[in-house]
Amino acid sequence: MLRNVAAVLLDGVHPFELGVVCEVFGIDRSDEGLPVYDFAVVSAEGPALSTHVGGLTVSTPYGLERLEEADLIAVPAGSEYVTRAYPPALLDALVRAVERGGRVLSVCSGVFVLGAAGLLDGRRCSVHWRHAGELALRNPRAVIEPDVLYVDEDPVITSAGTAAGIDACLHLVRKEQGPEVAKKIARRMVVPPHRDGGQAQYIERPLPATRCDTVGEVLVWMEGHLGQEVTVEQLAARAHMAPRTFARRFQQETGTTPYRWLLRQRVLLAQELLEGTDETMDAVASRTGFGTAAALRHQFVRALGTTPHAYRRAFRGPEAA
């Protein structure tokens, strides 16, 4: 369950990364029929904490005891998090949360707090590419993936830079409360409702400035025609590019290939149909471009680790499946 959420304040917390967690989980959107989280900002080092913005302080009435009831504890990034030490009481609270079935989530350098608590040992994790080397030195037993946006090693979720923290939070909302809830929250925030955790953090060779649209219009078209079989050659023609140029531009702008992007969008659409309709597996497979129920099942299991039937049953009960 995801009802009770706490964000951890440490000295030097970055306001923007803290704001990411507050924005996703701390705003009452009940007027839109969205869940309201029991949200609190929790101080690990006293009632008033300085941030990296000169003259700004953050205060809260909640101390570490508030973490004991949280389903999710989020640790935003902060100044000097890469090198500083952390209160032992906070580290113990994070370990207890995981042991009792809760989750912990880090944004950017907040991952160093999870590492200090021993929660990265033997787990895959993500971090901002600038900090990957130091994280590896401090956590030799962690499996660090420095090129991805976020990693879900439930109950430990880690994300890279600021925007990746939004992606990780929305991913968790989607996982617990479904794509429609995540989509509505994203719409209010004016951000994409979903980016794959495995998507690249940044573009190695940015595109030169141009007045021409590149793959944006093609992405919109692809999303509206997920049930249609298409080739790179056909997509390139729509973008008025040679196939090799289109494939290269697509990789640079999205961090993935046209095939993988299309496959992920089809799985997302299948999730929505399984959650919100009574359509048969054959019908879902047809609408999502997989063709057959067997192909749908194969790709669904590869992407999510569960079958379409089990996914529908989890969200809608045994009678729906």
C-alpha positions as CSV (number, residue, x, y, z in Angstrom):
1,M,0.0,0.0,0.0
2,L,1.1,3.6,-0.6
3,R,-0.8,5.9,1.8
4,N,1.6,7.3,4.3
5,V,4.7,9.1,2.8
6,A,7.5,11.0,4.6
7,A,10.3,13.1,3.1
8,V,13.5,13.3,5.1
9,L,15.1,16.7,5.8
10,L,18.9,16.8,6.3
11,D,21.1,19.8,6.6
12,G,21.8,21.1,3.1
13,V,18.7,19.6,1.5
14,H,18.1,20.9,-2.0
15,P,14.8,22.7,-2.2
16,F,14.0,21.5,-5.7
17,E,14.5,17.8,-5.0
18,L,12.5,18.2,-1.8
19,G,9.8,19.9,-3.8
20,V,9.7,17.0,-6.2
21,V,8.6,14.7,-3.4
22,C,6.2,17.3,-2.0
23,E,4.6,17.9,-5.4
24,V,3.9,14.3,-6.1
25,F,2.8,13.1,-2.7
26,G,2.0,16.3,-0.6
27,I,-0.7,18.0,-2.6
28,D,-4.4,17.4,-2.0
29,R,-5.9,16.5,-5.4
30,S,-9.1,14.9,-4.1
31,D,-11.1,17.3,-6.2
32,E,-10.0,15.3,-9.2
33,G,-10.8,11.9,-7.5
34,L,-7.1,11.3,-6.8
35,P,-5.7,9.7,-3.6
36,V,-4.7,11.9,-0.8
37,Y,-1.5,10.8,0.9
38,D,-0.8,11.2,4.6
39,F,2.3,13.3,3.9
40,A,4.9,14.8,6.2
41,V,8.3,16.4,6.0
42,V,10.5,14.9,8.7
43,S,13.6,16.5,10.2
44,A,16.6,14.3,11.0
45,E,18.7,17.1,12.4
46,G,16.5,19.5,14.4
47,P,13.5,21.7,13.6
48,A,15.2,24.3,11.3
49,L,17.6,23.2,8.6
50,S,19.7,25.3,6.2
51,T,19.6,24.6,2.5
52,H,22.1,25.3,-0.3
53,V,20.2,28.4,-1.2
54,G,21.6,31.2,0.9
55,G,19.3,32.5,3.7
56,L,16.6,29.9,3.2
57,T,15.5,27.6,6.1
58,V,13.0,24.8,6.3
59,S,11.2,23.9,9.5
60,T,8.9,21.0,10.4
61,P,7.2,19.8,13.6
62,Y,8.0,16.2,12.7
63,G,10.9,14.2,14.0
64,L,12.3,10.8,13.1
65,E,9.5,9.0,15.1
66,R,7.2,9.9,12.1
67,L,9.1,7.5,9.9
68,E,8.0,4.5,11.9
69,E,4.5,4.7,10.3
70,A,5.5,5.6,6.8
71,D,4.8,3.3,3.8
72,L,7.4,5.2,1.8
73,I,10.4,7.2,3.0
74,A,11.8,9.6,0.4
75,V,15.3,11.0,0.7
76,P,15.9,14.1,-1.5
77,A,19.3,15.2,-2.6
78,G,21.4,17.7,-0.8
79,S,24.7,19.6,-0.6
80,E,27.7,17.6,0.7
81,Y,25.6,14.4,0.7
82,V,28.3,12.6,-1.2
83,T,30.9,13.1,1.6
84,R,29.1,13.8,4.8
85,A,28.1,11.4,7.6
86,Y,24.5,10.8,8.6
87,P,22.6,10.5,12.0
88,P,22.7,6.9,13.1
89,A,19.1,7.2,14.2
90,L,18.0,8.0,10.7
91,L,19.9,5.1,9.2
92,D,18.4,2.7,11.7
93,A,14.9,4.1,10.9
94,L,15.5,3.4,7.1
95,V,16.5,-0.1,7.8
96,R,13.5,-0.7,10.1
97,A,11.2,0.6,7.4
98,V,12.5,-1.9,4.9
99,E,12.4,-4.7,7.4
100,R,8.7,-4.1,8.2
101,G,7.7,-4.0,4.5
102,G,8.0,-0.3,3.8
103,R,9.8,1.3,0.9
104,V,12.6,3.9,0.6
105,L,13.2,6.1,-2.4
106,S,16.2,8.4,-3.1
107,V,16.5,11.4,-5.4
108,C,19.9,12.0,-6.9
109,S,22.6,12.2,-4.1
110,G,20.0,11.0,-1.5
111,V,21.2,7.6,-2.6
112,F,24.3,8.0,-0.4
113,V,22.0,8.0,2.7
114,L,20.6,4.7,1.6
115,G,24.1,3.4,1.0
116,A,25.2,4.5,4.5
117,A,22.3,2.5,5.9
118,G,23.5,-0.6,4.0
119,L,20.4,-0.7,1.8
120,L,22.3,-0.8,-1.5
121,D,24.3,-4.0,-0.7
122,G,23.6,-6.5,-3.4
123,R,21.0,-4.3,-5.1
124,R,21.0,-2.5,-8.4
125,C,20.8,1.2,-8.0
126,S,20.8,4.5,-10.0
127,V,22.6,7.8,-9.3
128,H,23.4,11.0,-11.1
129,W,26.2,10.1,-13.5
130,R,28.5,12.7,-11.8
131,H,28.4,10.7,-8.5
132,A,28.6,7.1,-9.9
133,G,32.3,6.7,-9.1
134,E,32.1,8.0,-5.6
135,L,29.0,5.8,-4.9
136,A,30.9,2.8,-6.1
137,L,33.8,3.6,-3.8
138,R,31.5,4.0,-0.8
139,N,29.3,1.0,-1.6
140,P,31.4,-1.7,-3.2
141,R,28.6,-4.3,-2.9
142,A,26.1,-2.1,-4.8
143,V,25.4,-2.8,-8.4
144,I,25.4,0.7,-9.8
145,E,23.8,1.6,-13.1
146,P,25.0,5.1,-13.8
147,D,23.3,5.5,-17.2
148,V,19.6,5.0,-16.3
149,L,17.0,7.3,-14.9
150,Y,15.8,5.2,-12.0
151,V,16.0,1.6,-10.7
152,D,13.2,-0.2,-8.9
153,E,14.7,-2.9,-6.7
154,D,11.6,-3.0,-4.5
155,P,11.6,-2.0,-1.6
156,V,14.5,0.3,-2.6
157,I,13.9,2.7,-5.4
158,T,16.8,5.0,-6.5
159,S,16.8,7.7,-9.1
160,A,19.3,9.9,-10.9
161,G,19.0,13.7,-11.3
162,T,16.1,16.0,-10.4
163,A,13.8,15.1,-13.3
164,A,14.5,11.4,-12.8
165,G,13.2,11.8,-9.2
166,I,9.8,12.9,-10.7
167,D,9.9,9.8,-13.0
168,A,10.6,7.5,-10.1
169,C,7.8,8.9,-7.9
170,L,5.3,8.6,-10.8
171,H,6.6,5.1,-11.5
172,L,5.8,4.1,-7.9
173,V,2.4,5.8,-8.1
174,R,1.7,3.9,-11.3
175,K,2.8,0.7,-9.8
176,E,0.6,1.0,-6.7
177,Q,-2.4,2.9,-7.9
178,G,-2.5,2.4,-11.6
179,P,-1.6,4.4,-14.8
180,E,-4.7,6.6,-14.7
181,V,-3.7,8.1,-11.3
182,A,-0.1,8.6,-12.4
183,K,-1.3,10.2,-15.6
184,K,-3.6,12.6,-13.8
185,I,-0.9,13.7,-11.4
186,A,1.6,14.1,-14.3
187,R,-1.0,16.2,-16.2
188,R,-1.3,18.5,-13.2
189,M,2.5,18.8,-13.0
190,V,2.7,19.2,-16.8
191,V,5.3,16.4,-17.1
192,P,5.4,13.2,-19.1
193,P,3.3,10.5,-17.3
194,H,5.9,7.8,-17.8
195,R,9.6,7.5,-18.8
196,D,11.2,4.1,-18.7
197,G,13.7,3.7,-15.8
198,G,16.2,2.3,-18.3
199,Q,16.1,5.4,-20.5
200,A,19.4,7.2,-20.8
201,Q,20.1,10.0,-18.3
202,Y,21.5,12.3,-20.9
203,I,22.5,12.7,-24.5
204,E,26.2,12.0,-25.2
205,R,26.3,14.2,-28.3
206,P,23.5,16.8,-28.2
207,L,21.8,17.7,-31.5
208,P,22.9,21.0,-33.1
209,A,20.3,23.8,-32.9
210,T,17.8,23.5,-35.7
211,R,14.5,25.1,-36.7
212,C,13.2,21.8,-37.9
213,D,11.1,19.4,-35.9
214,T,12.9,16.0,-35.8
215,V,11.1,13.0,-34.2
216,G,8.5,14.8,-32.0
217,E,5.7,14.6,-34.6
218,V,6.6,11.0,-35.3
219,L,6.3,10.1,-31.6
220,V,2.8,11.6,-31.5
221,W,1.8,9.6,-34.6
222,M,3.3,6.4,-33.2
223,E,1.4,6.8,-29.9
224,G,-1.8,7.2,-31.8
225,H,-1.2,4.1,-34.0
226,L,0.2,1.5,-31.5
227,G,-1.9,-1.2,-33.1
228,Q,-0.4,-0.7,-36.5
229,E,2.7,-2.5,-37.7
230,V,5.4,0.0,-38.8
231,T,9.0,-0.2,-39.9
232,V,11.9,2.2,-39.3
233,E,11.7,3.0,-43.0
234,Q,8.1,4.1,-42.8
235,L,8.8,6.2,-39.7
236,A,11.8,7.8,-41.3
237,A,9.6,8.7,-44.3
238,R,7.2,10.4,-42.0
239,A,10.0,12.4,-40.6
240,H,11.4,13.1,-44.1
241,M,14.8,11.5,-43.2
242,A,16.9,8.6,-44.3
243,P,16.3,5.5,-42.1
244,R,19.8,5.6,-40.6
245,T,19.6,9.3,-39.9
246,F,16.1,8.8,-38.3
247,A,17.3,5.9,-36.1
248,R,20.3,8.0,-34.9
249,R,18.1,11.0,-34.2
250,F,15.5,8.9,-32.4
251,Q,18.2,7.4,-30.1
252,Q,19.7,10.8,-29.4
253,E,16.4,12.4,-28.5
254,T,14.6,9.6,-26.6
255,G,17.5,7.5,-25.3
256,T,16.2,4.3,-26.9
257,T,15.4,2.8,-30.2
258,P,12.2,3.1,-32.2
259,Y,11.4,-0.6,-31.5
260,R,12.0,-0.4,-27.8
261,W,10.0,2.8,-27.5
262,L,7.1,1.3,-29.4
263,L,7.3,-1.9,-27.4
264,R,7.1,0.0,-24.1
265,Q,4.2,2.1,-25.2
266,R,2.3,-1.0,-26.3
267,V,2.9,-2.5,-22.9
268,L,1.6,0.7,-21.2
269,L,-1.5,0.6,-23.3
270,A,-2.0,-3.0,-22.5
271,Q,-1.8,-2.2,-18.8
272,E,-4.5,0.5,-19.2
273,L,-6.8,-1.9,-21.1
274,L,-6.3,-4.7,-18.6
275,E,-7.1,-2.3,-15.7
276,G,-10.0,-0.4,-17.2
277,T,-11.8,-2.7,-19.6
278,D,-13.2,-6.3,-19.9
279,E,-11.7,-6.9,-23.3
280,T,-10.4,-10.3,-24.0
281,M,-6.7,-11.0,-24.2
282,D,-7.0,-11.4,-28.0
283,A,-8.7,-8.0,-28.3
284,V,-6.0,-6.4,-26.1
285,A,-3.3,-8.0,-28.1
286,S,-4.9,-6.6,-31.3
287,R,-5.4,-3.1,-30.1
288,T,-1.8,-2.9,-28.7
289,G,-0.1,-4.2,-31.9
290,F,1.1,-7.5,-30.4
291,G,-1.2,-9.5,-32.7
292,T,-1.9,-12.6,-30.5
293,A,-2.5,-13.3,-26.9
294,A,0.6,-15.4,-26.8
295,A,2.8,-12.5,-28.1
296,L,1.1,-10.1,-25.6
297,R,1.9,-12.5,-22.8
298,H,5.5,-12.9,-23.8
299,Q,6.2,-9.2,-24.0
300,F,4.2,-8.4,-20.9
301,V,6.2,-10.9,-18.8
302,R,9.5,-9.6,-20.2
303,A,8.6,-6.0,-19.3
304,L,6.8,-6.5,-16.0
305,G,7.6,-9.9,-14.7
306,T,4.0,-11.0,-14.5
307,T,1.3,-12.3,-16.9
308,P,-1.5,-10.2,-18.3
309,H,-4.0,-12.4,-16.5
310,A,-2.2,-12.0,-13.2
311,Y,-1.9,-8.2,-13.7
312,R,-5.6,-7.8,-14.4
313,R,-6.5,-10.0,-11.4
314,A,-4.2,-7.9,-9.1
315,F,-5.9,-4.7,-10.1
316,R,-9.5,-5.8,-10.6
317,G,-9.9,-9.0,-8.6
318,P,-10.2,-12.6,-9.5
319,E,-13.6,-12.2,-11.2
320,A,-12.2,-9.8,-13.7
321,A,-9.5,-12.2,-14.8
